[in-house]
Amino acid sequence: MQQYSSLPEQNSQVDSTSTLLTTIEHLRDQLWVESSLNHLQSHLNECLISICTDNIQCLESKIFQTLVNQLGLAIKSSQVGIALVQPGSTCAKLCYISTAAAPESENPQVKLQLEQIISTDELNCWKTQQPQCAFPITANQVNTLVGWLIIVYPTQIKETAFFNTCKQQLLESSVERCIAALIQVRQLQSLEQVYQDLKSYNQELQRTNQLKNQFLASTSHEIRTPLSSILGFTHLLIAQGFDASRERHQEYLNIIQSSGKHLLALINDILDLSKIEANQMEVQWEAVDIPAISRTVFALVKEKAAAKGLKMVLDLDPDVTNIIADSLRLKQMLLNLLFNALKFTESGSVGLQVKKINDFVHFIVWDTGTGIPFEHQGELFQPYSQIANVLVSRDEGTGLGLAVTRKLAELHSGYVEVESEMNKGSRFTIVLPLNQSINVETENNTNQIAGMEHTTYCPLPEVILSSNPPFILILEDDLPNAQMMQTYLGKLGYKVGWVKNATQFWDFLQQQCPSIILLDIYLPDCNGFKLIKQLRKNENYKDITIIAQTAMAMKGDRETCIAAGFDDYICKPIDLPLLAAIISKYS
């Protein structure tokens, strides 16, 4: 009888049981990885949720500490840490260590310690070991290295190859989730910065809008005040019938002229600041006689000082004679400070002291007025900013005078200082270098005087007695301006015609050819530049003298007109004596 052994069947059962146990162990290890990662992600999410209460740097610290703590719990080891890369160095400093309780059997090869310095070469070596002991951590999309996750294993490692694989997977995935959290934090940091920038920008817009409203209200008041005088006294002259011999009417005209100049000064302040900020302010360099210009500005303010009963004091250093500067702008700066001093001084004195210190000239305007509170002195040179004062019943001016003065001083490579004490007065000092690094002769020869701020006031020319005076044609769409120029030039003996648009202009040229044309740039039906281009191309009109009379008064406008073909240029408001002088040059 044949007998069969049962041993092979028993071995098969053993193998099957062993395979099942191995499978179960693998599943357990995989579940351990998933569970550990889930716990880590949960804690990382808690960190990200706290971004509203924590700053970004604190949040990153939480993420790093969470990573080492959760890995320490998962692998039951306290030898888990993060070393942060030191900027500009080839090493990293251990900044975070797991707080998990170390098992009794733990016997690490190296014990991690806070503040420990580890070289980059050593970390790269640990990265290539088996099992891997160092994992690089980046913090943005371009993989910028910020630190290393470090694992120190016990001396005796008794773990299956699959478990080691799972542990490697856990460590790598944990670093990836840490990196994802860091990237999210950095993105939130960028958004937070954008938010703060927008918030700051919005606050600045609100401040600017408030200043704009204050400026418009103040400017509206200031412009309406002289305009009211101009319109009111003009109405009186019309109602009473103008009589040049009446003393009262002459007084009215003086008030109208004075108010008009005040109105122009207000507009110039606004234009000056705009031109300076747009880097379009011209500076006409020349040798300026300091004693002469100082006495000139004193003469301009002495009447106002006398009206308030104030004493004017001028103190000139005999060693200071000349300075390289723009005489018009220097006069403007000194007048701004002197008029301010007079405005805020009720009794006592206002003075100007000029002295030389090293290679600089100090123009010191002082007063015995109310003074300026220290906390408000920083506002003085801010555009549109005005400080309330009990001596002034309203906010006079546009609040631009000091801002323009400071910027003009800076154009001269100088600066403005202020000292003030309540109820004891103020001292404003303009500090300018004696010499500028420019060739004054070249500047004076090449710079063209442009804009209303450089208007040269000429004496009234004599009446033309020629039997055949030149014929002048005015192209101007504004009736009052046209009538003003037509009447003035007519009284000087010129023959004057007027048309208000391009259509009438061409019709007029078919009937009569003028000797001189005063051409406006902005017209209702055409542009002055287009017109002169057409005139210069026409054989019948190309040699006519054509003068631009325009409200274009910014830097470069004169040059633009001359380049377009105009023979000369005058800007509005028209200075009639200057207009007569220009015309006489060509007639």
C-alpha positions as CSV (number, residue, x, y, z in Angstrom):
1,M,0.0,0.0,0.0
2,Q,1.3,3.4,-1.0
3,Q,1.6,5.9,1.8
4,Y,1.7,9.8,1.4
5,S,3.4,12.2,3.8
6,S,1.4,15.1,5.2
7,L,4.5,17.4,5.8
8,P,4.2,19.3,2.5
9,E,0.6,20.3,3.4
10,Q,1.7,21.5,6.8
11,N,4.5,23.6,5.2
12,S,2.0,25.2,2.8
13,Q,-0.2,26.2,5.7
14,V,2.8,27.8,7.4
15,D,3.8,29.7,4.3
16,S,0.2,30.9,3.8
17,T,0.0,32.1,7.5
18,S,3.4,33.8,7.1
19,T,2.2,35.6,3.9
20,L,-1.0,36.7,5.6
21,L,0.9,38.1,8.6
22,T,3.3,39.9,6.3
23,T,0.3,41.4,4.5
24,I,-1.3,42.5,7.7
25,E,2.0,44.0,8.9
26,H,2.3,45.9,5.6
27,L,-1.3,47.2,5.9
28,R,-0.6,48.2,9.5
29,D,2.5,50.1,8.4
30,Q,0.7,51.8,5.6
31,L,-2.2,52.8,7.9
32,W,0.4,54.1,10.3
33,V,1.8,56.3,7.6
34,E,-1.7,57.6,6.6
35,S,-2.7,58.1,10.2
36,S,0.5,60.0,11.0
37,L,0.1,62.2,7.9
38,N,-3.5,62.9,8.8
39,H,-2.5,64.0,12.3
40,L,0.2,66.2,10.9
41,Q,-2.1,67.8,8.3
42,S,-4.7,68.4,11.0
43,H,-2.2,70.3,13.2
44,L,-0.8,72.2,10.2
45,N,-4.3,73.3,9.4
46,E,-4.7,74.6,12.9
47,C,-1.5,76.6,12.4
48,L,-2.8,78.1,9.2
49,I,-6.2,79.0,10.8
50,S,-4.3,81.0,13.4
51,I,-2.9,83.4,10.8
52,C,-5.4,86.0,11.8
53,T,-3.9,86.3,15.3
54,D,-0.2,85.4,14.6
55,N,2.4,87.2,12.6
56,I,4.0,85.4,9.7
57,Q,7.3,84.7,11.4
58,C,5.5,83.2,14.5
59,L,3.4,81.1,12.2
60,E,6.4,79.6,10.4
61,S,7.9,78.7,13.8
62,K,4.6,76.9,14.7
63,I,4.7,74.9,11.5
64,F,8.3,73.8,12.0
65,Q,7.7,72.9,15.7
66,T,4.5,71.0,14.7
67,L,6.4,69.0,12.1
68,V,9.1,67.8,14.5
69,N,6.6,67.1,17.3
70,Q,4.2,65.0,15.1
71,L,7.1,63.1,13.6
72,G,8.6,62.5,17.0
73,L,5.3,61.1,18.2
74,A,4.9,58.9,15.1
75,I,8.3,57.3,15.1
76,K,8.6,57.4,18.9
77,S,11.8,59.4,19.0
78,S,12.9,62.8,20.5
79,Q,15.7,63.0,18.0
80,V,13.8,64.8,15.3
81,G,14.8,68.4,14.6
82,I,14.9,71.2,12.0
83,A,18.1,73.2,11.3
84,L,17.5,76.5,9.5
85,V,20.0,77.7,6.9
86,Q,22.0,80.7,8.1
87,P,22.1,83.6,5.5
88,G,25.5,84.0,3.9
89,S,26.8,80.9,5.6
90,T,27.6,77.4,4.7
91,C,26.0,75.9,7.7
92,A,22.6,75.5,9.4
93,K,21.6,76.1,13.0
94,L,19.3,73.6,14.9
95,C,16.3,75.7,15.9
96,Y,13.6,73.1,16.6
97,I,13.6,69.7,18.4
98,S,10.8,67.3,19.0
99,T,9.2,67.5,22.5
100,A,8.0,63.9,22.3
101,A,9.0,61.7,25.2
102,A,12.0,59.5,24.3
103,P,11.5,55.8,24.7
104,E,13.8,54.1,27.3
105,S,15.4,52.0,24.6
106,E,16.4,55.0,22.5
107,N,20.1,55.1,22.1
108,P,20.9,57.6,19.3
109,Q,24.2,57.8,17.5
110,V,24.2,61.6,18.0
111,K,22.1,63.6,20.4
112,L,20.5,66.7,18.9
113,Q,20.9,70.0,20.8
114,L,19.3,73.4,20.2
115,E,21.6,76.1,18.7
116,Q,23.8,73.3,17.4
117,I,25.6,74.3,14.2
118,I,25.8,71.7,11.4
119,S,27.7,72.2,8.2
120,T,26.0,72.0,4.8
121,D,28.5,69.3,3.7
122,E,27.5,67.1,6.7
123,L,23.8,67.6,5.9
124,N,24.3,66.7,2.3
125,C,26.1,63.6,3.5
126,W,23.2,62.7,5.8
127,K,20.9,63.2,2.9
128,T,22.6,60.3,0.9
129,Q,22.8,57.9,3.8
130,Q,20.6,54.8,4.2
131,P,18.3,55.3,5.9
132,Q,18.2,59.0,4.9
133,C,18.8,61.3,7.9
134,A,18.4,64.8,6.4
135,F,15.6,66.1,4.2
136,P,15.8,69.6,2.6
137,I,13.0,72.0,3.2
138,T,12.1,74.8,0.7
139,A,9.7,77.6,1.2
140,N,8.5,78.8,-2.2
141,Q,7.8,77.8,-5.8
142,V,11.4,78.2,-6.9
143,N,12.6,75.8,-4.2
144,T,14.7,78.2,-2.1
145,L,16.3,76.1,0.6
146,V,15.4,77.4,4.1
147,G,16.2,74.4,6.3
148,W,16.7,70.7,6.9
149,L,14.6,68.1,8.6
150,I,17.0,65.9,10.6
151,I,16.3,62.4,12.0
152,V,18.9,60.7,14.3
153,Y,18.2,56.9,14.4
154,P,19.1,54.6,17.3
155,T,22.3,52.5,17.1
156,Q,20.4,49.2,16.8
157,I,17.7,49.4,14.1
158,K,15.5,46.3,14.1
159,E,12.9,47.1,11.6
160,T,11.7,45.4,8.5
161,A,12.7,46.7,5.1
162,F,9.0,47.5,4.3
163,F,8.7,49.5,7.5
164,N,11.8,51.4,6.7
165,T,10.3,52.1,3.3
166,C,7.1,53.4,5.0
167,K,9.1,55.5,7.4
168,Q,10.9,57.0,4.4
169,Q,7.6,57.7,2.7
170,L,6.3,59.3,5.9
171,L,9.3,61.6,6.3
172,E,9.2,62.6,2.6
173,S,5.4,63.2,2.6
174,S,5.7,65.1,5.9
175,V,8.3,67.5,4.4
176,E,6.2,68.0,1.3
177,R,3.2,69.0,3.5
178,C,5.4,71.3,5.5
179,I,6.6,72.9,2.3
180,A,3.1,73.3,1.1
181,A,2.1,75.0,4.4
182,L,5.1,77.3,4.2
183,I,4.3,78.3,0.6
184,Q,0.7,79.0,1.7
185,V,2.0,81.1,4.5
186,R,4.4,83.0,2.2
187,Q,1.5,83.6,-0.2
188,L,-0.7,84.8,2.7
189,Q,2.2,87.1,3.7
190,S,2.3,88.6,0.2
191,L,-1.4,89.1,0.3
192,E,-1.2,90.6,3.7
193,Q,1.5,93.0,2.4
194,V,-0.6,93.9,-0.5
195,Y,-3.6,94.5,1.8
196,Q,-1.4,96.7,4.1
197,D,-0.1,98.6,1.0
198,L,-3.7,99.1,-0.2
199,K,-4.8,100.2,3.2
200,S,-2.0,102.7,3.5
201,Y,-2.6,103.9,-0.1
202,N,-6.3,104.3,0.7
203,Q,-5.5,106.3,3.8
204,E,-3.2,108.4,1.8
205,L,-5.9,108.9,-0.8
206,Q,-8.3,110.0,1.9
207,R,-5.8,112.4,3.3
208,T,-5.1,113.8,-0.1
209,N,-8.8,114.1,-0.8
210,Q,-9.2,115.9,2.5
211,L,-6.4,118.3,1.6
212,K,-7.7,118.7,-1.9
213,N,-11.1,119.7,-0.5
214,Q,-9.5,122.1,2.0
215,F,-7.3,123.5,-0.8
216,L,-10.3,124.0,-3.1
217,A,-12.3,125.7,-0.4
218,S,-9.4,128.0,0.6
219,T,-8.5,128.7,-3.0
220,S,-12.0,129.4,-4.0
221,H,-12.3,131.9,-1.2
222,E,-9.0,133.5,-2.1
223,I,-9.7,133.8,-5.8
224,R,-13.2,135.1,-5.2
225,T,-12.0,137.9,-2.9
226,P,-9.9,139.9,-5.5
227,L,-12.3,138.9,-8.2
228,S,-15.1,140.4,-6.2
229,S,-13.2,143.7,-6.1
230,I,-12.4,143.6,-9.8
231,L,-16.1,143.0,-10.7
232,G,-17.5,145.3,-8.1
233,F,-15.4,148.4,-8.9
234,T,-15.7,147.7,-12.6
235,H,-19.5,147.8,-12.1
236,L,-19.2,151.1,-10.3
237,L,-17.1,152.6,-13.1
238,I,-19.7,151.5,-15.6
239,A,-22.7,152.7,-13.5
240,Q,-21.1,156.1,-12.8
241,G,-19.7,156.7,-16.2
242,F,-15.9,156.5,-16.3
243,D,-14.1,159.9,-16.1
244,A,-10.4,159.8,-16.1
245,S,-10.2,163.1,-14.3
246,R,-12.1,161.8,-11.3
247,E,-9.9,161.0,-8.4
248,R,-12.4,158.4,-7.1
249,H,-12.3,156.6,-10.5
250,Q,-8.5,156.5,-10.4
251,E,-8.8,154.9,-7.0
252,Y,-11.2,152.3,-8.3
253,L,-8.7,151.5,-11.2
254,N,-5.9,151.1,-8.7
255,I,-7.9,148.7,-6.7
256,I,-8.9,146.7,-9.8
257,Q,-5.2,146.5,-10.9
258,S,-4.0,145.5,-7.4
259,S,-6.7,142.8,-7.1
260,G,-5.8,141.5,-10.5
261,K,-2.2,141.2,-9.5
262,H,-3.2,139.4,-6.3
263,L,-5.3,137.0,-8.3
264,L,-2.5,136.4,-10.7
265,A,-0.1,135.7,-7.8
266,L,-2.5,133.1,-6.4
267,I,-2.6,131.4,-9.8
268,N,1.2,131.6,-10.1
269,D,1.6,129.8,-6.7
270,I,-0.5,126.9,-8.0
271,L,1.3,126.8,-11.3
272,D,4.8,127.1,-9.7
273,L,4.2,124.1,-7.4
274,S,2.8,122.1,-10.3
275,K,5.8,122.9,-12.5
276,I,8.3,122.2,-9.8
277,E,6.7,118.8,-9.0
278,A,6.6,118.0,-12.8
279,N,10.3,119.0,-13.0
280,Q,9.4,121.8,-15.5
281,M,10.5,124.8,-13.6
282,E,13.1,127.0,-15.4
283,V,16.0,128.5,-13.4
284,Q,17.6,131.6,-15.0
285,W,21.1,131.6,-13.5
286,E,22.8,135.0,-13.1
287,A,25.0,137.0,-10.7
288,V,22.6,138.6,-8.3
289,D,23.4,141.7,-6.3
290,I,22.3,140.7,-2.8
291,P,22.1,144.2,-1.2
292,A,20.1,145.5,-4.2
293,I,17.6,142.6,-4.2
294,S,17.2,142.7,-0.4
295,R,16.4,146.5,-0.5
296,T,13.9,145.8,-3.4
297,V,11.9,143.2,-1.4
298,F,12.0,145.5,1.6
299,A,10.5,148.3,-0.5
300,L,7.7,146.0,-1.7
301,V,6.6,145.1,1.8
302,K,7.2,148.3,3.7
303,E,3.8,149.7,2.9
304,K,2.0,146.7,4.5
305,A,4.4,146.9,7.5
306,A,3.6,150.6,8.0
307,A,-0.1,149.9,7.8
308,K,0.3,147.5,10.8
309,G,2.7,149.8,12.7
310,L,5.5,147.3,12.4
311,K,9.2,148.2,12.4
312,M,11.2,146.8,9.5
313,V,14.9,145.9,10.1
314,L,17.4,145.1,7.4
315,D,20.8,143.7,8.4
316,L,23.3,143.0,5.6
317,D,26.7,141.4,6.0
318,P,29.1,143.7,4.1
319,D,31.1,140.7,3.0
320,V,28.1,139.4,1.0
321,T,27.7,141.1,-2.3
322,N,26.8,138.6,-5.1
323,I,25.3,135.2,-5.4
324,I,24.7,132.9,-8.4
325,A,20.9,132.4,-8.5
326,D,17.7,133.1,-10.3
327,S,17.0,136.7,-9.2
328,L,13.2,136.4,-9.8
329,R,13.0,133.1,-7.8
330,L,15.2,134.5,-5.0
331,K,12.9,137.6,-4.7
332,Q,9.9,135.3,-4.7
333,M,11.3,133.2,-1.8
334,L,12.1,136.3,0.3
335,L,8.8,137.9,-0.4
336,N,6.9,134.7,0.6
337,L,8.7,134.7,4.0
338,L,8.4,138.4,4.6
339,F,4.7,138.5,3.8
340,N,4.1,135.5,6.1
341,A,6.0,137.3,8.9
342,L,3.9,140.4,8.4
343,K,0.7,138.4,8.3
344,F,1.3,136.7,11.7
345,T,2.9,139.6,13.5
346,E,0.6,142.0,15.4
347,S,3.2,144.3,17.0
348,G,7.0,144.6,17.1
349,S,9.4,144.0,14.3
350,V,10.0,142.0,11.1
351,G,13.5,141.8,9.7
352,L,15.8,140.3,7.1
353,Q,19.3,139.4,8.0
354,V,21.8,138.3,5.3
355,K,25.1,136.7,6.3
356,K,27.8,134.5,4.9
357,I,28.8,131.2,6.6
358,N,31.5,129.4,4.8
359,D,30.4,128.9,1.1
360,F,26.7,129.6,1.8
361,V,24.5,132.6,2.2
362,H,21.9,132.6,4.9
363,F,18.8,134.7,4.3
364,I,17.1,134.9,7.7
365,V,13.6,136.3,8.0
366,W,12.5,136.9,11.6
367,D,9.6,138.4,13.4
368,T,8.2,139.0,16.9
369,G,4.9,137.4,16.1
370,T,2.8,134.7,17.6
371,G,5.2,131.8,16.9
372,I,4.4,128.3,15.7
373,P,3.7,125.4,18.0
374,F,6.4,122.8,17.8
375,E,4.0,120.0,17.0
376,H,2.8,121.9,13.9
377,Q,6.2,122.9,12.5
378,G,6.4,119.7,10.4
379,E,3.2,120.8,8.5
380,L,4.6,124.1,7.4
381,F,6.1,123.0,4.2
382,Q,3.4,120.5,3.2
383,P,1.4,121.7,0.1
384,Y,-2.1,123.0,0.9
385,S,-1.5,122.8,4.6
386,Q,-2.3,125.9,6.7
387,I,-2.0,126.4,10.5
388,A,-4.8,128.3,12.1
389,N,-3.8,131.5,13.8
390,V,-5.9,133.8,16.0
391,L,-4.4,136.9,14.3
392,V,-5.8,135.9,10.9
393,S,-9.6,135.9,10.7
394,R,-9.5,133.4,7.9
395,D,-7.0,131.1,6.2
396,E,-5.4,133.6,3.8
397,G,-3.6,132.3,0.7
398,T,-3.5,128.8,-0.8
399,G,-1.1,127.3,1.7
400,L,1.4,126.9,-1.1
401,G,3.9,129.7,-0.3
402,L,6.2,127.9,2.0
403,A,6.0,124.7,0.0
404,V,7.0,126.6,-3.2
405,T,9.8,128.4,-1.2
406,R,11.3,125.1,0.0
407,K,11.2,123.6,-3.5
408,L,12.7,126.7,-5.1
409,A,15.5,126.6,-2.5
410,E,16.1,122.9,-3.4
411,L,16.3,123.9,-7.1
412,H,19.1,126.2,-6.0
413,S,20.8,123.3,-4.2
414,G,19.8,124.8,-0.9
415,Y,17.3,124.3,1.9
416,V,15.0,126.1,4.3
417,E,15.1,125.9,8.2
418,V,12.6,127.1,10.7
419,E,12.9,128.0,14.4
420,S,10.0,129.2,16.4
421,E,8.8,129.7,20.0
422,M,5.3,130.5,21.0
423,N,4.6,134.2,21.6
424,K,8.3,135.0,20.9
425,G,8.3,134.9,17.1
426,S,9.8,132.8,14.3
427,R,13.0,132.6,12.2
428,F,12.9,131.2,8.7
429,T,16.3,130.7,7.1
430,I,17.0,130.1,3.4
431,V,20.4,128.6,2.9
432,L,21.8,128.9,-0.6
433,P,25.3,128.1,-2.0
434,L,27.3,131.2,-3.1
435,N,28.1,129.6,-6.4
436,Q,26.4,127.1,-8.7
437,S,28.2,124.5,-10.9
438,I,27.0,126.2,-14.1
439,N,28.3,128.6,-16.7
440,V,26.2,131.7,-16.0
441,E,27.1,133.4,-19.3
442,T,26.1,130.3,-21.3
443,E,22.9,129.9,-19.3
444,N,21.9,133.5,-19.8
445,N,22.5,133.3,-23.5
446,T,20.7,130.0,-24.1
447,N,17.7,130.2,-21.8
448,Q,14.6,131.8,-23.2
449,I,12.3,133.7,-21.0
450,A,9.0,131.9,-21.0
451,G,5.8,132.1,-19.1
452,M,4.1,134.8,-17.1
453,E,6.6,134.5,-14.2
454,H,9.3,136.0,-16.5
455,T,7.2,138.8,-17.9
456,T,9.3,141.9,-18.5
457,Y,7.3,145.1,-17.8
458,C,8.1,147.7,-20.3
459,P,7.3,151.4,-20.2
460,L,4.3,152.5,-22.3
461,P,5.6,153.1,-25.9
462,E,5.0,156.3,-27.7
463,V,2.0,156.6,-29.9
464,I,2.7,155.8,-33.6
465,L,2.4,158.9,-35.8
466,S,3.2,157.2,-39.1
467,S,0.8,158.0,-41.9
468,N,0.9,154.3,-42.9
469,P,1.0,152.3,-39.7
470,P,1.2,148.5,-39.8
471,F,-2.0,146.5,-40.0
472,I,-2.4,143.9,-37.2
473,L,-4.9,141.1,-37.3
474,I,-6.0,139.5,-34.0
475,L,-7.3,135.9,-34.1
476,E,-8.8,135.5,-30.6
477,D,-12.1,133.7,-29.6
478,D,-12.4,135.4,-26.3
479,L,-14.2,138.8,-26.9
480,P,-12.9,140.7,-23.8
481,N,-9.3,139.7,-24.5
482,A,-9.7,140.7,-28.2
483,Q,-11.3,144.0,-27.3
484,M,-8.6,144.8,-24.8
485,M,-5.8,144.2,-27.3
486,Q,-7.6,145.9,-30.1
487,T,-8.4,149.0,-28.0
488,Y,-4.8,149.3,-26.6
489,L,-3.1,148.8,-30.0
490,G,-5.5,151.2,-31.6
491,K,-4.7,153.9,-29.2
492,L,-1.0,153.4,-30.0
493,G,-1.8,154.2,-33.7
494,Y,-1.9,150.8,-35.2
495,K,-4.6,149.6,-37.6
496,V,-6.2,146.6,-35.9
497,G,-8.6,143.9,-37.1
498,W,-10.2,141.1,-35.2
499,V,-11.6,137.7,-36.1
500,K,-12.8,135.0,-33.6
501,N,-12.3,131.7,-35.5
502,A,-10.3,130.0,-38.3
503,T,-13.2,130.3,-40.8
504,Q,-13.4,134.1,-40.4
505,F,-9.6,134.2,-40.4
506,W,-9.3,132.7,-43.9
507,D,-12.2,134.8,-45.2
508,F,-10.4,137.9,-43.9
509,L,-7.1,137.0,-45.6
510,Q,-8.9,136.9,-48.9
511,Q,-9.8,140.6,-48.5
512,Q,-6.7,142.0,-46.8
513,C,-3.2,140.8,-45.9
514,P,-2.0,142.0,-42.4
515,S,1.6,142.9,-41.5
516,I,1.4,141.1,-38.2
517,I,-0.9,138.4,-36.9
518,L,-1.6,137.8,-33.2
519,L,-2.7,134.1,-33.2
520,D,-4.3,132.2,-30.4
521,I,-3.4,128.5,-30.1
522,Y,-6.7,127.1,-28.8
523,L,-9.6,128.0,-31.1
524,P,-13.1,126.6,-31.3
525,D,-12.8,125.3,-34.9
526,C,-9.1,124.8,-35.3
527,N,-5.7,124.5,-33.6
528,G,-3.2,127.4,-33.9
529,F,-0.4,125.0,-34.7
530,K,-2.3,123.6,-37.6
531,L,-3.1,127.2,-38.9
532,I,0.5,128.3,-38.8
533,K,1.6,125.2,-40.6
534,Q,-0.8,126.1,-43.4
535,L,0.3,129.7,-43.4
536,R,4.0,128.9,-43.7
537,K,3.2,126.6,-46.7
538,N,1.2,129.2,-48.5
539,E,3.4,131.5,-50.8
540,N,1.1,134.5,-50.1
541,Y,1.3,134.3,-46.3
542,K,4.6,132.5,-45.4
543,D,6.5,135.8,-44.7
544,I,3.9,137.4,-42.4
545,T,5.1,138.1,-38.9
546,I,3.0,135.8,-36.6
547,I,3.1,136.1,-32.8
548,A,1.6,133.4,-30.6
549,Q,-0.6,134.9,-27.9
550,T,-1.7,132.0,-25.7
551,A,-2.5,130.7,-22.3
552,M,0.2,128.1,-22.7
553,A,2.6,129.2,-20.0
554,M,4.5,126.0,-18.9
555,K,8.1,125.2,-19.4
556,G,8.9,124.6,-23.1
557,D,5.8,126.2,-24.4
558,R,7.7,129.1,-25.9
559,E,10.1,126.8,-27.6
560,T,7.2,124.7,-28.9
561,C,5.6,127.7,-30.5
562,I,8.9,129.0,-32.0
563,A,9.6,125.5,-33.4
564,A,6.1,125.4,-34.9
565,G,6.9,128.5,-37.0
566,F,5.9,131.5,-34.8
567,D,8.1,134.5,-34.9
568,D,7.5,135.4,-31.2
569,Y,5.5,134.4,-28.2
570,I,3.6,136.1,-25.3
571,C,1.5,134.3,-22.7
572,K,-1.8,135.3,-21.1
573,P,-2.7,137.3,-19.1
574,I,-1.4,139.7,-21.7
575,D,1.0,142.3,-20.4
576,L,0.1,145.2,-22.7
577,P,3.3,147.1,-22.5
578,L,5.3,143.9,-23.3
579,L,2.9,143.2,-26.2
580,A,3.5,146.7,-27.6
581,A,7.3,146.2,-27.2
582,I,7.2,142.9,-29.1
583,I,5.1,144.4,-32.0
584,S,7.3,147.5,-32.3
585,K,10.2,145.1,-32.7
586,Y,8.6,143.7,-35.9
587,S,6.9,146.8,-37.2
